[in-house]
Amino acid sequence: MIDQEIDTVIHNLPLYLKREVLNYIELLANNYRNRTNTTKKKFKFDWEGGLADVEGKMTSVQLQHKAMGWR
């Protein structure tokens, strides 16, 4: 059904617009392929416990200020 509607609309367009539609369709297809082909990376927790030595020595606000200085 939708294919027939698309065909009808495209058929009635002038040639220069048909080329634009084709370019847009190719862009959409490439974006779709790129999205579906990428493997989703899982979040790593290898940083967990990295600030264990700071616990009790600094508040979270103090740690935020120190982190701002590292940037």
Secondary structure, 3 states (H helix, E strand, C coil): CHHHHHHHHHHCCCHHHHHHHHHHHHHHHHHHHHHHHCCCCCCCCCCCCCCHHHCCCCCHHHHHHHHHHHC
